[in-house]
């Protein structure tokens, strides 16, 4: 057992939200870890909408904290304002406004004000999912026993491995992991990746910051997600695994399970 710290975000009971013919069961949580004195991750699991967001502030300090909080608040507000419409144009507009607000918040602060952003939102009528991503916070999907990384990391390390510039375990690759090419607050306001994956009954989705994905290996992630615990227990297990592996970063996870919606009783 690990002693929880005041800046951990407790894992609450999973929420259930209906989207089309699907029921989504979702829970999230966050731990500070053993390295940093504060938690620069920001988590949002919406109380009403099928919407979850994770942000990871870059570096330490006020700029990091401000970026994550501003990005989460702005993106969620824009999605709520457009509801029940969820489409590519609206999500791009929400991300553009999020970029603008984070840049504005950082204009009066020394140093870097930036963060990652990975969000999952589901259309209320047809149950179509949308993923929005800037940075290296990830989205995974477990389907039929196969765990797949659906997003890509917007880092120099990812490009280097893709193009064979250096071996995966080399010092160059290690340094490049922390060179983000796209993030919220970037001066060039880069476009997000916008994906439209289909949801299927039985799917399990994981959104997480690199405090989870860097600490917990692929096979351990798969086993924890495949255990079919309820999402809240799965999140607790993921966060405990990140601490047991060293807790070298703030760690945040959201787990979403997809169920069929049962017909109303007559």
DOKE-33919 format. One record per residue (C-alpha): x, y, z; residue in three letters; residue number from 1. Coordinates in pm, 1 decimal. Each point is the difference from the previous one (the first is absolute). Layout:
N
<r><u>X</u><v>Y</v><w>Z</w><code>ala</code><pos>NUM</pos></r>
...
// end
This chain:
266
<r><u>0.0</u><v>0.0</v><w>0.0</w><code>unk</code><pos>1</pos></r>
<r><u>118.3</u><v>350.1</v><w>-81.5</w><code>unk</code><pos>2</pos></r>
<r><u>-78.8</u><v>297.7</v><w>218.0</w><code>unk</code><pos>3</pos></r>
<r><u>-203.5</u><v>254.0</v><w>-194.7</w><code>unk</code><pos>4</pos></r>
<r><u>121.6</u><v>357.9</v><w>-6.8</w><code>unk</code><pos>5</pos></r>
<r><u>-221.5</u><v>310.7</v><w>27.7</w><code>unk</code><pos>6</pos></r>
<r><u>51.3</u><v>93.4</v><w>-366.3</w><code>unk</code><pos>7</pos></r>
<r><u>-113.2</u><v>-339.8</v><w>-128.4</w><code>unk</code><pos>8</pos></r>
<r><u>-340.1</u><v>1.6</v><w>-164.4</w><code>unk</code><pos>9</pos></r>
<r><u>-204.0</u><v>-279.6</v><w>157.7</w><code>unk</code><pos>10</pos></r>
<r><u>-160.2</u><v>-253.2</v><w>-231.6</w><code>unk</code><pos>11</pos></r>
<r><u>-374.7</u><v>46.1</v><w>25.3</w><code>unk</code><pos>12</pos></r>
<r><u>-263.2</u><v>-258.4</v><w>-83.8</w><code>unk</code><pos>13</pos></r>
<r><u>-44.5</u><v>-53.6</v><w>-372.6</w><code>unk</code><pos>14</pos></r>
<r><u>-262.0</u><v>209.4</v><w>-176.1</w><code>unk</code><pos>15</pos></r>
<r><u>-239.3</u><v>-140.3</v><w>-259.4</w><code>unk</code><pos>16</pos></r>
<r><u>-100.8</u><v>202.6</v><w>-304.3</w><code>unk</code><pos>17</pos></r>
<r><u>-218.2</u><v>-108.4</v><w>-290.2</w><code>unk</code><pos>18</pos></r>
<r><u>103.7</u><v>84.0</v><w>-357.5</w><code>unk</code><pos>19</pos></r>
<r><u>-223.1</u><v>-141.9</v><w>-271.9</w><code>unk</code><pos>20</pos></r>
<r><u>-28.5</u><v>-376.2</v><w>49.9</w><code>unk</code><pos>21</pos></r>
<r><u>302.6</u><v>-11.3</v><w>228.4</w><code>unk</code><pos>22</pos></r>
<r><u>52.9</u><v>49.0</v><w>370.9</w><code>unk</code><pos>23</pos></r>
<r><u>337.2</u><v>141.4</v><w>97.7</w><code>unk</code><pos>24</pos></r>
<r><u>140.4</u><v>-74.8</v><w>345.0</w><code>unk</code><pos>25</pos></r>
<r><u>287.4</u><v>234.6</v><w>82.5</w><code>unk</code><pos>26</pos></r>
<r><u>227.2</u><v>88.3</v><w>292.4</w><code>unk</code><pos>27</pos></r>
<r><u>323.4</u><v>192.9</v><w>44.7</w><code>unk</code><pos>28</pos></r>
<r><u>264.1</u><v>86.7</v><w>256.9</w><code>unk</code><pos>29</pos></r>
<r><u>344.2</u><v>154.5</v><w>45.7</w><code>unk</code><pos>30</pos></r>
<r><u>299.7</u><v>-38.2</v><w>233.9</w><code>unk</code><pos>31</pos></r>
<r><u>292.5</u><v>234.1</v><w>61.8</w><code>unk</code><pos>32</pos></r>
<r><u>261.2</u><v>-275.7</v><w>0.6</w><code>unk</code><pos>33</pos></r>
<r><u>330.8</u><v>2.6</v><w>187.2</w><code>unk</code><pos>34</pos></r>
<r><u>201.3</u><v>251.4</v><w>-203.1</w><code>unk</code><pos>35</pos></r>
<r><u>-192.1</u><v>328.5</v><w>-7.2</w><code>unk</code><pos>36</pos></r>
<r><u>-138.2</u><v>197.2</v><w>294.1</w><code>unk</code><pos>37</pos></r>
<r><u>-313.9</u><v>97.2</v><w>-192.5</w><code>unk</code><pos>38</pos></r>
<r><u>-237.0</u><v>-148.8</v><w>-256.1</w><code>unk</code><pos>39</pos></r>
<r><u>20.6</u><v>174.3</v><w>-337.6</w><code>unk</code><pos>40</pos></r>
<r><u>-240.8</u><v>-240.8</v><w>-168.2</w><code>unk</code><pos>41</pos></r>
<r><u>-361.2</u><v>110.4</v><w>-40.3</w><code>unk</code><pos>42</pos></r>
<r><u>-289.1</u><v>-244.3</v><w>-31.8</w><code>unk</code><pos>43</pos></r>
<r><u>-362.2</u><v>53.0</v><w>-100.3</w><code>unk</code><pos>44</pos></r>
<r><u>-266.4</u><v>-271.3</v><w>-4.4</w><code>unk</code><pos>45</pos></r>
<r><u>-325.8</u><v>175.8</v><w>-79.2</w><code>unk</code><pos>46</pos></r>
<r><u>-291.8</u><v>-50.4</v><w>235.1</w><code>unk</code><pos>47</pos></r>
<r><u>-260.9</u><v>14.5</v><w>-277.5</w><code>unk</code><pos>48</pos></r>
<r><u>156.5</u><v>-36.7</v><w>-344.5</w><code>unk</code><pos>49</pos></r>
<r><u>196.7</u><v>-289.2</v><w>-153.9</w><code>unk</code><pos>50</pos></r>
<r><u>318.1</u><v>207.4</v><w>20.7</w><code>unk</code><pos>51</pos></r>
<r><u>339.9</u><v>-58.0</v><w>161.3</w><code>unk</code><pos>52</pos></r>
<r><u>315.4</u><v>213.4</v><w>-21.7</w><code>unk</code><pos>53</pos></r>
<r><u>355.2</u><v>-46.4</v><w>128.4</w><code>unk</code><pos>54</pos></r>
<r><u>266.3</u><v>272.5</v><w>-12.1</w><code>unk</code><pos>55</pos></r>
<r><u>363.5</u><v>-16.6</v><w>107.9</w><code>unk</code><pos>56</pos></r>
<r><u>177.5</u><v>326.2</v><w>73.6</w><code>unk</code><pos>57</pos></r>
<r><u>348.5</u><v>42.7</v><w>-142.8</w><code>unk</code><pos>58</pos></r>
<r><u>267.5</u><v>31.1</v><w>265.0</w><code>unk</code><pos>59</pos></r>
<r><u>-57.8</u><v>127.0</v><w>351.1</w><code>unk</code><pos>60</pos></r>
<r><u>-136.9</u><v>323.9</v><w>134.0</w><code>unk</code><pos>61</pos></r>
<r><u>-277.5</u><v>249.4</v><w>-53.3</w><code>unk</code><pos>62</pos></r>
<r><u>6.8</u><v>-15.4</v><w>-380.3</w><code>unk</code><pos>63</pos></r>
<r><u>-53.2</u><v>-374.4</v><w>2.4</w><code>unk</code><pos>64</pos></r>
<r><u>-286.9</u><v>18.5</v><w>247.2</w><code>unk</code><pos>65</pos></r>
<r><u>-165.5</u><v>289.8</v><w>-181.9</w><code>unk</code><pos>66</pos></r>
<r><u>24.0</u><v>-164.9</v><w>-341.0</w><code>unk</code><pos>67</pos></r>
<r><u>-168.2</u><v>-322.9</v><w>106.3</w><code>unk</code><pos>68</pos></r>
<r><u>-278.9</u><v>169.6</v><w>191.0</w><code>unk</code><pos>69</pos></r>
<r><u>-66.0</u><v>254.2</v><w>-277.0</w><code>unk</code><pos>70</pos></r>
<r><u>5.9</u><v>-259.8</v><w>-276.8</w><code>unk</code><pos>71</pos></r>
<r><u>-238.4</u><v>-234.2</v><w>179.0</w><code>unk</code><pos>72</pos></r>
<r><u>-245.3</u><v>272.0</v><w>96.6</w><code>unk</code><pos>73</pos></r>
<r><u>-4.2</u><v>159.4</v><w>-346.4</w><code>unk</code><pos>74</pos></r>
<r><u>-37.3</u><v>-324.3</v><w>-194.4</w><code>unk</code><pos>75</pos></r>
<r><u>-276.7</u><v>-132.2</v><w>225.6</w><code>unk</code><pos>76</pos></r>
<r><u>-188.1</u><v>330.4</v><w>-12.7</w><code>unk</code><pos>77</pos></r>
<r><u>8.5</u><v>2.5</v><w>-380.9</w><code>unk</code><pos>78</pos></r>
<r><u>-121.2</u><v>-358.5</v><w>-28.1</w><code>unk</code><pos>79</pos></r>
<r><u>-282.9</u><v>69.3</v><w>243.9</w><code>unk</code><pos>80</pos></r>
<r><u>-98.9</u><v>318.4</v><w>-184.4</w><code>unk</code><pos>81</pos></r>
<r><u>-31.2</u><v>-188.2</v><w>-331.4</w><code>unk</code><pos>82</pos></r>
<r><u>-183.3</u><v>-299.7</v><w>148.1</w><code>unk</code><pos>83</pos></r>
<r><u>-173.4</u><v>-209.6</v><w>-133.5</w><code>unk</code><pos>84</pos></r>
<r><u>195.2</u><v>71.3</v><w>-319.5</w><code>unk</code><pos>85</pos></r>
<r><u>333.7</u><v>-181.8</v><w>-11.0</w><code>unk</code><pos>86</pos></r>
<r><u>191.1</u><v>14.7</v><w>-327.3</w><code>unk</code><pos>87</pos></r>
<r><u>344.7</u><v>61.6</v><w>-145.6</w><code>unk</code><pos>88</pos></r>
<r><u>-52.7</u><v>371.2</v><w>-57.9</w><code>unk</code><pos>89</pos></r>
<r><u>-121.7</u><v>59.9</v><w>354.0</w><code>unk</code><pos>90</pos></r>
<r><u>282.9</u><v>-195.4</v><w>160.2</w><code>unk</code><pos>91</pos></r>
<r><u>260.4</u><v>180.9</v><w>-208.6</w><code>unk</code><pos>92</pos></r>
<r><u>-155.5</u><v>331.2</v><w>103.4</w><code>unk</code><pos>93</pos></r>
<r><u>6.4</u><v>-109.2</v><w>364.1</w><code>unk</code><pos>94</pos></r>
<r><u>368.1</u><v>-87.6</v><w>-29.1</w><code>unk</code><pos>95</pos></r>
<r><u>81.9</u><v>329.0</v><w>-172.5</w><code>unk</code><pos>96</pos></r>
<r><u>-166.0</u><v>192.8</v><w>282.3</w><code>unk</code><pos>97</pos></r>
<r><u>181.3</u><v>-215.4</v><w>255.1</w><code>unk</code><pos>98</pos></r>
<r><u>332.2</u><v>84.0</v><w>-165.6</w><code>unk</code><pos>99</pos></r>
<r><u>-86.0</u><v>369.5</v><w>3.0</w><code>unk</code><pos>100</pos></r>
<r><u>-96.6</u><v>5.5</v><w>366.8</w><code>unk</code><pos>101</pos></r>
<r><u>312.0</u><v>-188.0</v><w>111.2</w><code>unk</code><pos>102</pos></r>
<r><u>224.3</u><v>232.3</v><w>-201.8</w><code>unk</code><pos>103</pos></r>
<r><u>-180.9</u><v>296.8</v><w>151.0</w><code>unk</code><pos>104</pos></r>
<r><u>37.7</u><v>-138.5</v><w>353.9</w><code>unk</code><pos>105</pos></r>
<r><u>372.4</u><v>-49.1</v><w>-55.0</w><code>unk</code><pos>106</pos></r>
<r><u>68.7</u><v>342.4</v><w>-147.3</w><code>unk</code><pos>107</pos></r>
<r><u>57.3</u><v>159.3</v><w>341.5</w><code>unk</code><pos>108</pos></r>
<r><u>195.7</u><v>-289.4</v><w>151.7</w><code>unk</code><pos>109</pos></r>
<r><u>370.8</u><v>-71.9</v><w>-32.0</w><code>unk</code><pos>110</pos></r>
<r><u>101.0</u><v>-333.1</v><w>-144.2</w><code>unk</code><pos>111</pos></r>
<r><u>-209.7</u><v>-252.3</v><w>-186.6</w><code>unk</code><pos>112</pos></r>
<r><u>-377.3</u><v>-26.2</v><w>32.7</w><code>unk</code><pos>113</pos></r>
<r><u>-110.5</u><v>-312.7</v><w>-183.4</w><code>unk</code><pos>114</pos></r>
<r><u>-158.5</u><v>-342.0</v><w>39.6</w><code>unk</code><pos>115</pos></r>
<r><u>-113.6</u><v>-309.4</v><w>-180.7</w><code>unk</code><pos>116</pos></r>
<r><u>-368.2</u><v>-62.1</v><w>-65.7</w><code>unk</code><pos>117</pos></r>
<r><u>-174.1</u><v>-328.0</v><w>-77.9</w><code>unk</code><pos>118</pos></r>
<r><u>-379.5</u><v>-9.7</v><w>0.4</w><code>unk</code><pos>119</pos></r>
<r><u>-266.3</u><v>-258.8</v><w>-77.8</w><code>unk</code><pos>120</pos></r>
<r><u>-354.4</u><v>116.1</v><w>-75.5</w><code>unk</code><pos>121</pos></r>
<r><u>-291.1</u><v>-209.1</v><w>-126.8</w><code>unk</code><pos>122</pos></r>
<r><u>-292.4</u><v>123.5</v><w>-208.6</w><code>unk</code><pos>123</pos></r>
<r><u>-323.1</u><v>-26.7</v><w>201.2</w><code>unk</code><pos>124</pos></r>
<r><u>-221.9</u><v>-142.0</v><w>-275.3</w><code>unk</code><pos>125</pos></r>
<r><u>206.2</u><v>-244.8</v><w>-204.6</w><code>unk</code><pos>126</pos></r>
<r><u>272.6</u><v>-85.2</v><w>251.1</w><code>unk</code><pos>127</pos></r>
<r><u>283.1</u><v>101.2</v><w>-231.7</w><code>unk</code><pos>128</pos></r>
<r><u>325.8</u><v>70.9</v><w>184.1</w><code>unk</code><pos>129</pos></r>
<r><u>243.5</u><v>283.0</v><w>-67.5</w><code>unk</code><pos>130</pos></r>
<r><u>357.4</u><v>29.8</v><w>125.0</w><code>unk</code><pos>131</pos></r>
<r><u>184.6</u><v>332.1</v><w>17.0</w><code>unk</code><pos>132</pos></r>
<r><u>373.1</u><v>-3.0</v><w>74.2</w><code>unk</code><pos>133</pos></r>
<r><u>294.6</u><v>236.3</v><w>31.1</w><code>unk</code><pos>134</pos></r>
<r><u>318.3</u><v>-127.2</v><w>167.1</w><code>unk</code><pos>135</pos></r>
<r><u>87.5</u><v>-340.5</v><w>140.9</w><code>unk</code><pos>136</pos></r>
<r><u>-288.6</u><v>-85.4</v><w>230.8</w><code>unk</code><pos>137</pos></r>
<r><u>-141.2</u><v>-316.5</v><w>-152.0</w><code>unk</code><pos>138</pos></r>
<r><u>-317.9</u><v>-185.7</v><w>-89.7</w><code>unk</code><pos>139</pos></r>
<r><u>-2.7</u><v>-381.8</v><w>-4.7</w><code>unk</code><pos>140</pos></r>
<r><u>-275.3</u><v>-239.9</v><w>-102.5</w><code>unk</code><pos>141</pos></r>
<r><u>-37.7</u><v>-356.0</v><w>126.1</w><code>unk</code><pos>142</pos></r>
<r><u>-213.9</u><v>-204.4</v><w>-238.8</w><code>unk</code><pos>143</pos></r>
<r><u>-25.9</u><v>-380.1</v><w>-15.5</w><code>unk</code><pos>144</pos></r>
<r><u>308.5</u><v>-33.7</v><w>219.0</w><code>unk</code><pos>145</pos></r>
<r><u>219.3</u><v>226.2</v><w>-214.9</w><code>unk</code><pos>146</pos></r>
<r><u>124.2</u><v>325.3</v><w>153.0</w><code>unk</code><pos>147</pos></r>
<r><u>71.7</u><v>261.0</v><w>-266.5</w><code>unk</code><pos>148</pos></r>
<r><u>152.2</u><v>345.4</v><w>30.1</w><code>unk</code><pos>149</pos></r>
<r><u>-241.7</u><v>212.2</v><w>-203.2</w><code>unk</code><pos>150</pos></r>
<r><u>180.8</u><v>334.1</v><w>27.5</w><code>unk</code><pos>151</pos></r>
<r><u>358.8</u><v>89.7</v><w>-87.1</w><code>unk</code><pos>152</pos></r>
<r><u>242.4</u><v>196.6</v><w>217.3</w><code>unk</code><pos>153</pos></r>
<r><u>74.8</u><v>345.8</v><w>-136.2</w><code>unk</code><pos>154</pos></r>
<r><u>364.8</u><v>-26.6</v><w>102.5</w><code>unk</code><pos>155</pos></r>
<r><u>338.2</u><v>-4.1</v><w>-168.6</w><code>unk</code><pos>156</pos></r>
<r><u>47.8</u><v>-349.9</v><w>143.6</w><code>unk</code><pos>157</pos></r>
<r><u>-300.9</u><v>-129.8</v><w>-193.3</w><code>unk</code><pos>158</pos></r>
<r><u>133.4</u><v>145.2</v><w>-325.3</w><code>unk</code><pos>159</pos></r>
<r><u>345.9</u><v>-136.5</v><w>69.7</w><code>unk</code><pos>160</pos></r>
<r><u>-127.4</u><v>-352.6</v><w>57.4</w><code>unk</code><pos>161</pos></r>
<r><u>-232.1</u><v>18.2</v><w>-299.7</w><code>unk</code><pos>162</pos></r>
<r><u>279.3</u><v>108.4</v><w>-235.1</w><code>unk</code><pos>163</pos></r>
<r><u>276.2</u><v>-207.2</v><w>158.4</w><code>unk</code><pos>164</pos></r>
<r><u>214.3</u><v>290.6</v><w>114.0</w><code>unk</code><pos>165</pos></r>
<r><u>105.3</u><v>-183.4</v><w>316.7</w><code>unk</code><pos>166</pos></r>
<r><u>-66.2</u><v>-326.5</v><w>190.5</w><code>unk</code><pos>167</pos></r>
<r><u>-288.3</u><v>0.9</v><w>247.2</w><code>unk</code><pos>168</pos></r>
<r><u>222.8</u><v>-29.6</v><w>308.7</w><code>unk</code><pos>169</pos></r>
<r><u>267.8</u><v>245.9</v><w>-105.5</w><code>unk</code><pos>170</pos></r>
<r><u>85.4</u><v>319.3</v><w>192.9</w><code>unk</code><pos>171</pos></r>
<r><u>-121.8</u><v>201.0</v><w>-301.3</w><code>unk</code><pos>172</pos></r>
<r><u>-340.0</u><v>-167.1</v><w>12.1</w><code>unk</code><pos>173</pos></r>
<r><u>-25.8</u><v>56.4</v><w>374.9</w><code>unk</code><pos>174</pos></r>
<r><u>73.5</u><v>372.4</v><w>-31.3</w><code>unk</code><pos>175</pos></r>
<r><u>-239.3</u><v>34.7</v><w>-293.5</w><code>unk</code><pos>176</pos></r>
<r><u>-292.6</u><v>-134.2</v><w>205.5</w><code>unk</code><pos>177</pos></r>
<r><u>-26.9</u><v>338.7</v><w>166.2</w><code>unk</code><pos>178</pos></r>
<r><u>12.9</u><v>208.0</v><w>-318.7</w><code>unk</code><pos>179</pos></r>
<r><u>-365.3</u><v>66.4</v><w>-77.6</w><code>unk</code><pos>180</pos></r>
<r><u>-68.4</u><v>109.5</v><w>-357.1</w><code>unk</code><pos>181</pos></r>
<r><u>-367.3</u><v>84.4</v><w>55.4</w><code>unk</code><pos>182</pos></r>
<r><u>-169.4</u><v>111.2</v><w>319.1</w><code>unk</code><pos>183</pos></r>
<r><u>-259.7</u><v>247.2</v><w>125.0</w><code>unk</code><pos>184</pos></r>
<r><u>171.3</u><v>336.7</v><w>33.9</w><code>unk</code><pos>185</pos></r>
<r><u>251.3</u><v>-56.5</v><w>-281.3</w><code>unk</code><pos>186</pos></r>
<r><u>77.7</u><v>335.3</v><w>-167.9</w><code>unk</code><pos>187</pos></r>
<r><u>-89.5</u><v>-140.2</v><w>-344.5</w><code>unk</code><pos>188</pos></r>
<r><u>-343.6</u><v>-120.8</v><w>120.6</w><code>unk</code><pos>189</pos></r>
<r><u>30.6</u><v>-346.0</v><w>-159.5</w><code>unk</code><pos>190</pos></r>
<r><u>-305.5</u><v>-195.6</v><w>-112.2</w><code>unk</code><pos>191</pos></r>
<r><u>-113.3</u><v>-287.6</v><w>221.9</w><code>unk</code><pos>192</pos></r>
<r><u>-38.3</u><v>-356.3</v><w>-113.9</w><code>unk</code><pos>193</pos></r>
<r><u>-373.5</u><v>-57.7</v><w>-36.6</w><code>unk</code><pos>194</pos></r>
<r><u>-105.6</u><v>-364.3</v><w>-19.9</w><code>unk</code><pos>195</pos></r>
<r><u>-344.6</u><v>-154.0</v><w>-39.3</w><code>unk</code><pos>196</pos></r>
<r><u>20.3</u><v>-360.2</v><w>125.9</w><code>unk</code><pos>197</pos></r>
<r><u>-303.6</u><v>-224.5</v><w>21.4</w><code>unk</code><pos>198</pos></r>
<r><u>-112.4</u><v>-123.7</v><w>340.1</w><code>unk</code><pos>199</pos></r>
<r><u>-92.3</u><v>-364.7</v><w>36.4</w><code>unk</code><pos>200</pos></r>
<r><u>-168.9</u><v>-183.3</v><w>283.0</w><code>unk</code><pos>201</pos></r>
<r><u>267.4</u><v>-150.2</v><w>222.2</w><code>unk</code><pos>202</pos></r>
<r><u>264.7</u><v>261.5</v><w>-80.1</w><code>unk</code><pos>203</pos></r>
<r><u>210.5</u><v>144.2</v><w>280.3</w><code>unk</code><pos>204</pos></r>
<r><u>167.5</u><v>337.5</v><w>-55.7</w><code>unk</code><pos>205</pos></r>
<r><u>284.3</u><v>153.1</v><w>198.1</w><code>unk</code><pos>206</pos></r>
<r><u>103.7</u><v>365.7</v><w>-5.2</w><code>unk</code><pos>207</pos></r>
<r><u>318.6</u><v>65.4</v><w>195.0</w><code>unk</code><pos>208</pos></r>
<r><u>292.7</u><v>232.8</v><w>50.0</w><code>unk</code><pos>209</pos></r>
<r><u>356.2</u><v>-121.9</v><w>-44.4</w><code>unk</code><pos>210</pos></r>
<r><u>24.1</u><v>-58.5</v><w>374.1</w><code>unk</code><pos>211</pos></r>
<r><u>-199.4</u><v>-314.6</v><w>-73.2</w><code>unk</code><pos>212</pos></r>
<r><u>118.8</u><v>-97.2</v><w>-348.0</w><code>unk</code><pos>213</pos></r>
<r><u>372.0</u><v>51.7</v><w>79.0</w><code>unk</code><pos>214</pos></r>
<r><u>-18.8</u><v>-182.9</v><w>332.6</w><code>unk</code><pos>215</pos></r>
<r><u>-230.0</u><v>-293.3</v><w>-75.9</w><code>unk</code><pos>216</pos></r>
<r><u>104.0</u><v>-233.8</v><w>-280.4</w><code>unk</code><pos>217</pos></r>
<r><u>-223.5</u><v>-114.5</v><w>-283.1</w><code>unk</code><pos>218</pos></r>
<r><u>-72.9</u><v>-347.3</v><w>136.4</w><code>unk</code><pos>219</pos></r>
<r><u>-79.3</u><v>132.0</v><w>346.2</w><code>unk</code><pos>220</pos></r>
<r><u>-234.7</u><v>261.8</v><w>-148.5</w><code>unk</code><pos>221</pos></r>
<r><u>-175.4</u><v>-266.6</v><w>-202.7</w><code>unk</code><pos>222</pos></r>
<r><u>-38.2</u><v>-234.2</v><w>295.3</w><code>unk</code><pos>223</pos></r>
<r><u>-142.1</u><v>271.2</v><w>225.9</w><code>unk</code><pos>224</pos></r>
<r><u>-248.4</u><v>118.0</v><w>-262.7</w><code>unk</code><pos>225</pos></r>
<r><u>-99.2</u><v>-356.9</v><w>-90.3</w><code>unk</code><pos>226</pos></r>
<r><u>-77.0</u><v>-95.0</v><w>360.5</w><code>unk</code><pos>227</pos></r>
<r><u>-355.9</u><v>130.3</v><w>-54.0</w><code>unk</code><pos>228</pos></r>
<r><u>-18.0</u><v>174.1</v><w>332.8</w><code>unk</code><pos>229</pos></r>
<r><u>-229.4</u><v>300.3</v><w>10.9</w><code>unk</code><pos>230</pos></r>
<r><u>173.0</u><v>314.4</v><w>-137.6</w><code>unk</code><pos>231</pos></r>
<r><u>63.0</u><v>155.0</v><w>342.4</w><code>unk</code><pos>232</pos></r>
<r><u>184.5</u><v>-308.9</v><w>124.7</w><code>unk</code><pos>233</pos></r>
<r><u>194.6</u><v>-18.3</v><w>-326.0</w><code>unk</code><pos>234</pos></r>
<r><u>109.9</u><v>362.5</v><w>35.0</w><code>unk</code><pos>235</pos></r>
<r><u>116.3</u><v>-64.7</v><w>355.6</w><code>unk</code><pos>236</pos></r>
<r><u>197.7</u><v>-301.9</v><w>-117.5</w><code>unk</code><pos>237</pos></r>
<r><u>164.5</u><v>200.3</v><w>-279.9</w><code>unk</code><pos>238</pos></r>
<r><u>99.7</u><v>282.0</v><w>232.7</w><code>unk</code><pos>239</pos></r>
<r><u>133.8</u><v>-242.1</v><w>261.5</w><code>unk</code><pos>240</pos></r>
<r><u>201.0</u><v>-171.0</v><w>-274.5</w><code>unk</code><pos>241</pos></r>
<r><u>152.6</u><v>333.2</v><w>-101.1</w><code>unk</code><pos>242</pos></r>
<r><u>106.2</u><v>64.4</v><w>359.3</w><code>unk</code><pos>243</pos></r>
<r><u>136.2</u><v>-351.3</v><w>41.9</w><code>unk</code><pos>244</pos></r>
<r><u>207.8</u><v>48.0</v><w>-316.2</w><code>unk</code><pos>245</pos></r>
<r><u>168.1</u><v>306.6</v><w>151.2</w><code>unk</code><pos>246</pos></r>
<r><u>-255.6</u><v>279.8</v><w>-14.9</w><code>unk</code><pos>247</pos></r>
<r><u>239.7</u><v>216.9</v><w>-199.8</w><code>unk</code><pos>248</pos></r>
<r><u>-273.4</u><v>234.5</v><w>-123.4</w><code>unk</code><pos>249</pos></r>
<r><u>-352.0</u><v>115.8</v><w>73.3</w><code>unk</code><pos>250</pos></r>
<r><u>-230.2</u><v>-275.6</v><w>-126.0</w><code>unk</code><pos>251</pos></r>
<r><u>-356.6</u><v>40.3</v><w>-123.6</w><code>unk</code><pos>252</pos></r>
<r><u>-234.6</u><v>-257.8</v><w>-152.4</w><code>unk</code><pos>253</pos></r>
<r><u>-355.6</u><v>-16.9</v><w>-130.5</w><code>unk</code><pos>254</pos></r>
<r><u>-156.3</u><v>-339.2</v><w>-75.0</w><code>unk</code><pos>255</pos></r>
<r><u>-316.5</u><v>-27.9</v><w>-208.7</w><code>unk</code><pos>256</pos></r>
<r><u>-185.9</u><v>-323.2</v><w>-63.5</w><code>unk</code><pos>257</pos></r>
<r><u>-263.5</u><v>-36.4</v><w>-272.8</w><code>unk</code><pos>258</pos></r>
<r><u>-318.9</u><v>-197.4</v><w>69.1</w><code>unk</code><pos>259</pos></r>
<r><u>-322.0</u><v>-46.7</v><w>-195.3</w><code>unk</code><pos>260</pos></r>
<r><u>-290.9</u><v>208.8</v><w>122.8</w><code>unk</code><pos>261</pos></r>
<r><u>-269.3</u><v>-227.3</v><w>136.6</w><code>unk</code><pos>262</pos></r>
<r><u>-353.1</u><v>63.2</v><w>-128.1</w><code>unk</code><pos>263</pos></r>
<r><u>-232.0</u><v>171.6</v><w>241.8</w><code>unk</code><pos>264</pos></r>
<r><u>-235.7</u><v>-240.6</v><w>180.1</w><code>unk</code><pos>265</pos></r>
<r><u>-359.5</u><v>-0.1</v><w>-125.3</w><code>unk</code><pos>266</pos></r>
// end
